[in-house]
Amino acid sequence: MYHQGVWHAYLTNELDPARLPLAYVVTFYWQRWRIEDVYHVAKRLLGLAFFGTGAENGVELQVWATWLVYGVLVDLTDAVAAALHRPVAVVSLEMVYRGLYYFGQAYQHGTATDPVVYLAANAKRLGIIKRKRRPDPLPALLDLTKPGEP
């Protein structure tokens, strides 16, 4: 915002820290980028960047089907994380998706019947667990799903 000859940048329009503490602002901003990640995955990984038709009904069906597949993929990733006894944040949604090809091959050869068991058993080979990154210099973000004060 340009005010009295000076540019000011804000993450929020709520400037009262009593109403919206800084830790909440940081957490909300981080969640915003999680939403951007979802759209990125849907467009790039699931092919929603291109439409197979120009008809309104066809586009609506493709969008609906893509979000349906995305929901199933998120549930599958969560189940793989639970089978590995790891938080879902360390399991790569993209690599779970790519691992489904290998599960399909194993299923056709009769060596696998359950995708969760197969993906969890082959997590290291398939790269399903994300590599550790350098420690984040920012403090841990709030878990806004728990009641209480920041």
C-alpha positions as CSV (number, residue, x, y, z in Angstrom):
1,M,0.0,0.0,0.0
2,Y,1.3,3.5,-0.9
3,H,0.7,5.9,1.9
4,Q,2.2,9.4,2.3
5,G,5.0,8.8,-0.1
6,V,6.0,5.4,1.4
7,W,5.2,1.9,0.3
8,H,4.0,-0.5,3.0
9,A,3.7,-4.3,2.6
10,Y,1.3,-6.3,4.8
11,L,0.5,-10.0,5.0
12,T,-2.9,-9.2,6.4
13,N,-5.2,-6.2,6.8
14,E,-5.7,-6.9,10.5
15,L,-3.0,-4.9,12.2
16,D,-4.2,-5.4,15.8
17,P,-2.0,-8.1,17.4
18,A,-4.5,-8.7,20.1
19,R,-7.1,-9.8,17.5
20,L,-4.7,-11.7,15.3
21,P,-1.3,-12.6,16.8
22,L,1.8,-12.8,14.6
23,A,2.1,-16.5,15.0
24,Y,-1.4,-16.9,13.5
25,V,-0.5,-14.7,10.6
26,V,2.5,-16.8,9.8
27,T,0.5,-20.0,10.1
28,F,-2.3,-18.8,7.9
29,Y,0.3,-17.7,5.3
30,W,1.9,-21.1,5.4
31,Q,-1.6,-22.7,4.9
32,R,-2.2,-20.5,1.9
33,W,0.9,-22.0,0.3
34,R,-0.4,-25.5,1.0
35,I,-3.5,-24.6,-1.0
36,E,-1.3,-23.4,-3.8
37,D,0.5,-26.8,-3.6
38,V,-2.8,-28.6,-4.1
39,Y,-3.5,-26.7,-7.3
40,H,0.0,-27.3,-8.5
41,V,-0.4,-31.1,-8.0
42,A,-3.8,-31.2,-9.6
43,K,-2.6,-29.3,-12.6
44,R,0.8,-30.9,-13.1
45,L,0.5,-34.4,-11.7
46,L,-3.1,-35.1,-12.5
47,G,-3.2,-33.3,-15.8
48,L,-5.8,-30.6,-15.1
49,A,-3.7,-28.0,-16.9
50,F,-5.2,-29.1,-20.2
51,F,-8.8,-29.9,-21.1
52,G,-9.8,-32.7,-23.4
53,T,-12.8,-30.7,-24.6
54,G,-14.0,-27.1,-24.9
55,A,-17.6,-28.0,-24.0
56,E,-18.7,-26.7,-20.6
57,N,-20.1,-30.0,-19.5
58,G,-16.8,-31.8,-20.5
59,V,-14.7,-29.3,-18.6
60,E,-16.9,-29.6,-15.5
61,L,-16.6,-33.4,-15.7
62,Q,-12.8,-33.3,-16.1
63,V,-12.5,-30.9,-13.1
64,W,-14.8,-33.0,-11.0
65,A,-13.0,-36.2,-11.9
66,T,-9.6,-34.7,-11.2
67,W,-10.6,-33.5,-7.7
68,L,-12.1,-36.9,-7.0
69,V,-8.9,-38.6,-7.9
70,Y,-7.0,-36.1,-5.8
71,G,-9.2,-36.9,-2.8
72,V,-8.6,-40.6,-3.2
73,L,-4.8,-40.0,-3.6
74,V,-4.8,-37.9,-0.4
75,D,-6.6,-40.7,1.5
76,L,-4.1,-43.3,0.1
77,T,-1.2,-41.2,1.1
78,D,-2.6,-40.9,4.6
79,A,-3.1,-44.6,4.8
80,V,0.5,-45.2,3.7
81,A,1.7,-42.8,6.3
82,A,-0.3,-44.6,9.0
83,A,1.1,-48.0,7.8
84,L,4.7,-46.5,8.1
85,H,3.9,-45.0,11.5
86,R,5.0,-41.6,10.1
87,P,3.3,-38.2,9.9
88,V,1.6,-37.6,6.6
89,A,3.8,-34.5,6.1
90,V,6.9,-36.7,5.5
91,V,5.1,-38.9,2.8
92,S,5.3,-37.6,-0.8
93,L,1.9,-37.5,-2.4
94,E,3.6,-37.4,-5.8
95,M,5.7,-40.5,-5.2
96,V,2.7,-42.4,-3.8
97,Y,0.9,-41.5,-7.1
98,R,3.9,-42.6,-9.2
99,G,4.2,-45.8,-7.0
100,L,0.7,-46.9,-8.1
101,Y,2.2,-47.8,-11.5
102,Y,4.6,-50.3,-9.8
103,F,1.8,-51.6,-7.6
104,G,-0.3,-52.2,-10.8
105,Q,2.6,-54.2,-12.3
106,A,3.0,-56.2,-9.1
107,Y,-0.8,-56.8,-9.0
108,Q,-0.8,-58.1,-12.6
109,H,2.0,-60.5,-11.7
110,G,0.2,-61.7,-8.6
111,T,2.8,-60.5,-6.1
112,A,0.6,-57.7,-4.5
113,T,-3.0,-57.3,-3.7
114,D,-3.1,-54.3,-1.3
115,P,-1.8,-50.9,-2.5
116,V,-1.2,-49.6,1.0
117,V,0.8,-52.6,2.1
118,Y,2.8,-52.6,-1.2
119,L,3.6,-48.9,-1.1
120,A,4.5,-49.0,2.6
121,A,6.8,-52.1,2.1
122,N,8.5,-50.5,-0.8
123,A,8.6,-46.9,0.5
124,K,12.3,-46.5,0.5
125,R,12.8,-48.0,-3.0
126,L,10.0,-45.9,-4.4
127,G,11.1,-42.7,-2.7
128,I,7.8,-42.3,-0.9
129,I,9.4,-40.8,2.3
130,K,10.6,-37.3,1.7
131,R,14.3,-36.6,2.3
132,K,15.1,-34.6,5.3
133,R,15.8,-30.9,4.6
134,R,18.0,-28.5,6.6
135,P,16.3,-27.3,9.7
136,D,13.9,-24.5,9.2
137,P,15.1,-21.3,10.7
138,L,11.5,-20.2,11.5
139,P,9.9,-21.3,14.7
140,A,7.5,-24.2,14.6
141,L,4.1,-23.2,13.2
142,L,1.0,-23.3,15.4
143,D,-1.3,-26.2,15.2
144,L,-4.6,-24.3,14.9
145,T,-6.6,-27.4,15.3
146,K,-6.0,-27.6,19.0
147,P,-7.9,-25.3,21.4
148,G,-6.0,-22.9,23.5
149,E,-4.0,-19.7,23.4
150,P,-1.1,-19.1,21.0
